[in-house]
């Protein structure tokens, strides 16, 4: 039904805070987008602020270490600069080392002083990692279908427009928002489409996965139907 910008870069930047967000004692929901091994991967964390309505967010990107220069040229994005600034973690060689992503997730509580409530993941490429996380934390598959993603996608857009969305300085996240395009299905469910976006949007997709969980538990106060890791059988 056509493609449109998700949000404007100006709207996103209005939500940026100087310095870092204090995550101490926050209940956080993680969203993971484990892309193909040669592509970007992202881990997002989201929580409600003390006012009960503002959403706090932080997103980390992972790229294959030996493809940094190649990706920078192809995408016209200075990944080396973002690595130095701490927004990107290079891992593996020409493919992503998923163990680095798994360890990053396992270390979030200690790094940020927060409490992980649940980890949301896309089943594609993530089952092995999700099984490891499930031994320590609740996990939930976030089905990548417009009917499932619409509430979280709509929530994210509305919170940005109302300036009830806060994130620490992260230029790469802003580029992902700038790239993001959304479409509507026949029931007018909104969803981000990687195929029709102008560049990488993995960080936004991971954030929507996190907001799916936050929306279900903090906004709607219900339990996701897919709560708990699904069997491979």
Long-range contacts (C-beta under 8 A, 24 or more apart in sequence): 1-183, 1-184, 1-185, 1-186, 2-183, 2-184, 3-181, 3-182, 3-183, 3-193, 3-196, 4-181, 4-182, 4-183, 5-180, 5-181, 5-182, 6-157, 6-177, 6-180, 6-181, 6-182, 6-192, 6-204, 7-157, 7-160, 7-161, 7-177, 7-180, 9-174, 9-177, 9-178, 11-160, 11-161, 12-160, 12-174, 12-177, 12-178, 13-174, 14-163, 15-160, 15-163, 15-165, 15-166, 15-167, 16-166, 16-167, 16-168, 16-169, 16-170, 16-174, 17-166, 17-167, 17-168, 17-169, 18-169, 19-168, 19-169, 20-168, 21-56, 21-58, 21-166, 21-167, 21-168, 23-47, 23-56, 23-58, 23-112, 23-113, 23-114, 24-112, 24-113, 24-114, 25-113, 25-114, 25-115, 26-56, 26-112, 26-114, 26-115, 27-114, 27-115, 27-117, 28-108, 28-112, 28-114, 28-115, 28-116, 28-117, 29-116, 29-117, 29-118, 29-119, 29-120, 29-210, 29-211, 29-213, 29-214, 29-217, 30-105, 30-108, 30-116, 30-118, 30-119, 30-120, 30-210, 30-213, 31-119, 31-120, 31-121, 31-142, 31-205, 31-206, 31-207, 31-208, 31-209, 31-210, 31-211, 31-212, 31-213, 32-101, 32-105, 32-119, 32-120, 32-121, 32-122, 32-126, 32-129, 32-130, 32-206, 32-209, 33-122, 33-202, 33-203, 33-205, 33-206, 33-209, 34-96, 34-98, 34-101, 34-121, 34-122, 34-124, 34-125, 34-126, 34-129, 35-96, 35-125, 35-202, 36-125, 37-64, 37-92, 37-95, 37-96, 37-98, 37-125, 38-64, 38-67, 38-94, 38-95, 38-96, 39-96, 39-202, 40-200, 40-202, 40-203, 41-96, 41-98, 41-101, 41-202, 42-202, 42-203, 42-205, 42-206, 42-207, 43-101, 43-104, 43-105, 43-206, 44-203, 44-206, 44-207, 44-209, 44-210, 45-108, 45-112, 45-114, 45-210, 46-207, 46-210, 46-211, 46-214, 47-114, 47-214, 48-214, 48-218, 49-166, 53-164, 54-159, 54-164, 54-165, 54-166, 55-155, 55-156, 55-159, 55-164, 55-165, 55-166, 55-211, 55-214, 56-166, 56-167, 57-165, 57-166, 57-167, 57-207, 57-210, 58-112, 58-167, 58-168, 58-170, 59-167, 59-170, 59-173, 59-176, 59-203, 59-206, 59-207, 60-87, 60-88, 60-89, 60-104, 61-87, 61-88, 61-89, 61-172, 61-202, 61-203, 62-88, 62-89, 62-90, 62-91, 62-96, 62-100, 62-101, 62-104, 63-88, 63-89, 63-90, 63-91, 63-96, 64-90, 64-91, 64-92, 64-93, 64-94, 64-95, 64-96, 65-90, 65-91, 65-92, 65-93, 66-92, 66-93, 66-94, 67-94, 75-199, 75-200, 77-172, 77-175, 77-199, 77-200, 82-171, 82-172, 85-171, 87-170, 87-171, 87-172, 87-173, 88-172, 98-128, 98-129, 101-129, 102-129, 102-132, 102-133, 105-129, 105-133, 106-133, 106-136, 117-213, 117-217, 118-213, 118-217, 118-227, 120-209, 120-210, 120-212, 120-213, 121-209, 122-205, 122-209, 123-230, 127-232, 130-229, 131-229, 134-228, 134-229, 138-227, 138-228, 139-228, 139-229, 140-213, 140-224, 140-226, 140-227, 140-228, 140-229, 141-226, 141-229, 141-230, 142-209, 142-212, 142-213, 142-224, 142-226, 143-226, 146-184, 146-185, 146-187, 146-189, 146-190, 146-191, 147-185, 147-187, 147-189, 148-212, 149-189, 149-190, 149-191, 149-192, 149-208, 149-212, 150-189, 150-190, 150-191, 151-212, 151-215, 152-208, 152-209, 152-211, 152-212, 152-214, 152-215, 153-182, 153-190, 153-191, 153-192, 153-208, 154-190, 155-211, 155-215, 155-219, 156-207, 156-208, 156-211, 157-190, 172-203, 173-203, 173-204, 175-199, 175-200, 176-200, 176-201, 176-202, 176-203, 176-204, 177-204, 180-204
